[in-house]
Amino acid sequence: MKRKERLTVEPAVEPTVARTSPPLPDVCGLLDGIPGQRVPHQVTRPAEESPRVRRRRPPRIPVPFTLSYAAVLAVTSAVAAHADPALVHTLHQGSSTDVAHLLTDPAQVLIASALWVAGGLLSPFTLGFLVVLTALEHRIGGPRTAVVFLLGHVLATLATEVPVGLAVLVGHLPDSSLHRLDYGISFGVAASVGALAGLLRPWLRLPLLIALGGLLLQDLIAFTDPLTDWGHLIALAIGVGTWPRVRRWSRERRTGGGS
């Protein structure tokens, strides 16, 4: 038998033609719109201190000038109360703003005389010092309160001691008047009261000035220490004269522009 041969017809292979495809568009920007494809920007935040590690700021002293000055007066008053009387007299004499000291060493005695309280801590001027200077410092700040206090202390001292020197010079007073003991904070306190009155409301300002002015006039009429009594009135008037300036300082402090 003849075998039938199976004819295998292979399909014709078409020649491969290299096709040039157009370049794919840049889709990198489109990937940002797919969730999970965008890499978040890493923002470095400053490490916050834990409450345990955070340093605590020291408490702010509300009236540093008044409290510091009061501490100095407490020390000098303790010395005056417990030290040897002869030593205390020597210290007071060396701090006195009498004419002799003002002629030889004015700056030193003007400062030193304000470090003592005439009458000690039980003096009415001690309470007045704490109340008045605290209220004034709250309103105009410590440095400006010191300016008002020193202005009254220095000017009232000169206003009372210069006439003494002139009276001795022309022979109306003895030479011993050149060494008259004079120290204390009363002139500065009186000037501070006058300045503070300008920052109070009228219903409180007028009674304060009338009451203090009346007390000072009574002391002057009593004529126990006329130079000191005149000095208190002069210092009060100096404080009143600072009203335009202290009112401006008070406005600046309320708006954050003053110390």
C-alpha positions as CSV (number, residue, x, y, z in Angstrom):
1,M,0.0,0.0,0.0
2,K,1.1,3.4,-0.7
3,R,1.4,5.6,2.2
4,K,-0.3,8.9,1.9
5,E,2.0,11.6,2.6
6,R,0.6,14.3,4.7
7,L,1.3,17.7,3.2
8,T,2.1,20.3,5.8
9,V,1.5,23.8,4.7
10,E,3.3,26.2,6.9
11,P,1.9,29.6,7.1
12,A,3.8,32.3,5.4
13,V,5.9,34.4,7.8
14,E,5.4,38.0,7.2
15,P,8.6,40.0,7.3
16,T,9.0,42.0,10.5
17,V,8.8,45.6,9.8
18,A,10.3,47.9,12.5
19,R,7.7,50.4,13.4
20,T,8.7,53.6,14.9
21,S,6.3,54.4,17.8
22,P,5.7,58.0,18.9
23,P,7.4,58.8,22.3
24,L,5.2,58.3,25.3
25,P,4.0,61.4,27.0
26,D,5.6,62.3,30.4
27,V,3.2,61.1,33.0
28,C,5.4,61.7,36.0
29,G,3.3,64.6,37.0
30,L,0.1,62.5,36.7
31,L,1.4,60.0,39.3
32,D,1.1,62.7,42.0
33,G,-2.7,62.5,41.6
34,I,-2.8,58.8,42.4
35,P,-3.2,58.2,46.1
36,G,-0.1,56.8,47.7
37,Q,2.3,58.0,45.0
38,R,3.2,61.4,46.3
39,V,6.1,61.5,48.8
40,P,5.2,63.8,51.6
41,H,7.6,66.6,52.4
42,Q,9.3,66.0,55.7
43,V,9.0,69.1,57.8
44,T,11.5,69.2,60.6
45,R,9.8,70.7,63.7
46,P,11.8,71.9,66.7
47,A,11.7,69.4,69.5
48,E,9.4,70.6,72.2
49,E,10.7,70.4,75.7
50,S,8.7,68.3,78.0
51,P,7.2,70.0,81.0
52,R,9.6,68.2,83.2
53,V,12.7,69.4,81.2
54,R,11.4,72.9,80.5
55,R,13.1,75.5,82.6
56,R,11.0,77.5,84.9
57,R,11.4,81.2,84.6
58,P,12.2,83.0,87.9
59,P,9.2,84.8,89.3
60,R,9.0,88.5,88.3
61,I,9.4,90.9,91.2
62,P,6.6,93.5,90.8
63,V,8.3,96.5,92.4
64,P,12.1,95.7,92.5
65,F,13.2,99.3,93.3
66,T,10.9,99.7,96.3
67,L,11.6,96.2,97.7
68,S,15.4,96.6,97.3
69,Y,15.4,100.0,98.8
70,A,13.3,98.8,101.7
71,A,15.7,95.9,102.3
72,V,18.6,98.5,102.6
73,L,16.6,100.6,105.0
74,A,15.8,97.6,107.1
75,V,19.5,96.8,107.4
76,T,20.5,100.4,108.4
77,S,17.6,100.6,110.8
78,A,18.7,97.3,112.5
79,V,22.2,98.8,112.8
80,A,20.8,102.0,114.3
81,A,18.7,100.0,116.8
82,H,21.4,97.5,117.9
83,A,24.8,99.0,117.3
84,D,26.8,101.1,119.8
85,P,25.2,104.5,120.1
86,A,28.5,106.2,119.6
87,L,29.0,104.3,116.3
88,V,25.5,105.1,115.2
89,H,26.0,108.8,115.9
90,T,29.3,108.8,113.9
91,L,27.5,107.1,111.0
92,H,24.6,109.6,111.1
93,Q,27.1,112.5,111.3
94,G,29.1,111.2,108.3
95,S,25.9,110.8,106.3
96,S,24.4,114.2,107.2
97,T,23.6,116.7,104.4
98,D,24.6,119.7,106.5
99,V,26.3,122.7,104.9
100,A,29.8,121.6,105.8
101,H,29.4,118.2,104.1
102,L,27.6,119.6,101.1
103,L,30.5,121.9,100.5
104,T,33.2,119.2,100.7
105,D,31.5,116.0,99.5
106,P,28.0,116.7,98.2
107,A,27.4,113.6,96.1
108,Q,28.4,111.1,98.8
109,V,26.3,112.7,101.6
110,L,23.3,113.2,99.4
111,I,23.2,109.4,98.7
112,A,24.3,108.3,102.2
113,S,21.7,110.5,103.9
114,A,18.9,108.6,102.0
115,L,20.0,105.3,103.5
116,W,18.7,106.1,107.0
117,V,15.2,106.4,108.4
118,A,14.9,109.1,111.0
119,G,13.0,107.4,113.8
120,G,13.7,103.9,112.6
121,L,11.3,101.4,111.1
122,L,8.5,102.5,113.4
123,S,8.6,106.0,111.8
124,P,5.4,107.0,109.9
125,F,7.6,107.7,106.9
126,T,8.5,104.0,106.7
127,L,4.9,103.0,106.1
128,G,4.5,106.0,103.7
129,F,7.6,104.9,101.9
130,L,6.3,101.3,101.2
131,V,2.7,102.4,100.3
132,V,3.6,105.4,98.1
133,L,6.6,104.1,96.3
134,T,4.9,100.7,95.6
135,A,1.9,102.5,94.0
136,L,4.1,104.9,92.1
137,E,6.4,102.2,90.8
138,H,3.5,100.2,89.6
139,R,2.5,103.1,87.5
140,I,5.7,104.5,86.1
141,G,8.4,101.8,86.7
142,G,11.3,101.5,89.1
143,P,13.9,103.7,87.4
144,R,11.5,106.6,87.0
145,T,10.3,106.2,90.6
146,A,13.9,106.5,91.7
147,V,14.2,109.7,89.6
148,V,11.2,111.3,91.4
149,F,12.4,110.2,94.8
150,L,16.0,111.5,94.3
151,L,14.7,114.7,92.7
152,G,12.7,115.5,95.8
153,H,15.4,114.4,98.2
154,V,18.2,116.4,96.5
155,L,16.3,119.6,95.6
156,A,14.5,119.9,99.0
157,T,17.8,119.3,100.8
158,L,19.5,122.1,98.8
159,A,16.6,124.4,99.2
160,T,16.8,124.1,103.0
161,E,20.6,123.9,103.5
162,V,21.7,126.7,101.1
163,P,19.8,129.4,103.1
164,V,21.5,128.1,106.3
165,G,24.9,128.6,104.7
166,L,24.0,132.1,103.5
167,A,22.7,133.0,106.9
168,V,25.9,131.8,108.6
169,L,27.9,133.7,106.0
170,V,26.2,137.0,106.8
171,G,26.3,136.4,110.5
172,H,22.6,135.7,111.2
173,L,23.3,132.1,112.4
174,P,26.2,130.7,114.4
175,D,28.8,128.5,112.8
176,S,27.4,125.5,114.6
177,S,24.5,125.6,112.1
178,L,26.9,124.4,109.4
179,H,27.0,121.0,111.1
180,R,23.3,120.6,111.7
181,L,22.4,116.9,111.6
182,D,20.2,116.2,108.6
183,Y,19.4,112.7,107.2
184,G,16.5,110.5,106.2
185,I,14.0,109.7,103.4
186,S,11.2,112.1,104.3
187,F,11.9,114.5,101.5
188,G,11.9,111.8,98.9
189,V,8.7,110.3,100.3
190,A,7.0,113.7,100.3
191,A,8.0,114.3,96.6
192,S,6.7,110.8,95.7
193,V,3.4,111.5,97.3
194,G,3.1,114.7,95.3
195,A,3.9,112.9,92.1
196,L,1.5,110.0,92.8
197,A,-1.3,112.4,93.5
198,G,-1.1,113.5,89.8
199,L,-1.9,109.9,88.7
200,L,-4.9,109.4,91.0
201,R,-8.6,110.3,90.2
202,P,-9.7,113.8,91.4
203,W,-11.9,112.3,94.2
204,L,-8.8,110.7,95.8
205,R,-6.1,113.3,94.7
206,L,-7.6,116.3,96.4
207,P,-8.2,114.7,99.8
208,L,-4.7,113.3,99.8
209,L,-3.1,116.6,99.0
210,I,-5.3,118.5,101.5
211,A,-4.6,116.0,104.3
212,L,-0.8,115.8,103.8
213,G,-0.5,119.5,103.2
214,G,-2.5,120.2,106.4
215,L,-0.2,118.0,108.5
216,L,2.9,119.6,107.1
217,L,1.5,123.1,107.8
218,Q,0.7,122.1,111.4
219,D,4.3,120.9,111.9
220,L,5.6,124.2,110.4
221,I,3.4,126.2,112.7
222,A,4.6,124.3,115.7
223,F,8.1,125.5,114.8
224,T,9.9,122.5,116.3
225,D,12.1,121.9,113.2
226,P,11.3,124.6,110.7
227,L,14.0,123.7,108.2
228,T,12.8,120.1,107.9
229,D,9.2,121.2,107.8
230,W,9.9,123.6,105.1
231,G,11.7,120.9,103.3
232,H,8.7,118.6,103.4
233,L,6.5,121.3,101.9
234,I,9.1,122.0,99.2
235,A,9.4,118.3,98.4
236,L,5.6,118.0,98.1
237,A,5.6,120.9,95.7
238,I,8.4,119.4,93.7
239,G,6.4,116.2,93.3
240,V,3.3,118.1,92.2
241,G,5.5,119.8,89.6
242,T,6.4,116.5,88.0
243,W,2.7,115.8,87.1
244,P,3.1,116.4,83.3
245,R,6.2,114.1,83.2
246,V,4.8,111.3,85.4
247,R,1.5,111.3,83.5
248,R,3.4,110.8,80.3
249,W,5.5,108.0,81.8
250,S,2.3,106.3,83.1
251,R,0.8,106.4,79.6
252,E,4.0,105.0,78.1
253,R,4.1,102.2,80.6
254,R,0.4,101.2,79.9
255,T,1.2,101.0,76.2
256,G,4.3,99.0,76.8
257,G,6.8,101.8,75.9
258,G,8.1,102.5,79.4
259,S,10.3,100.7,81.9
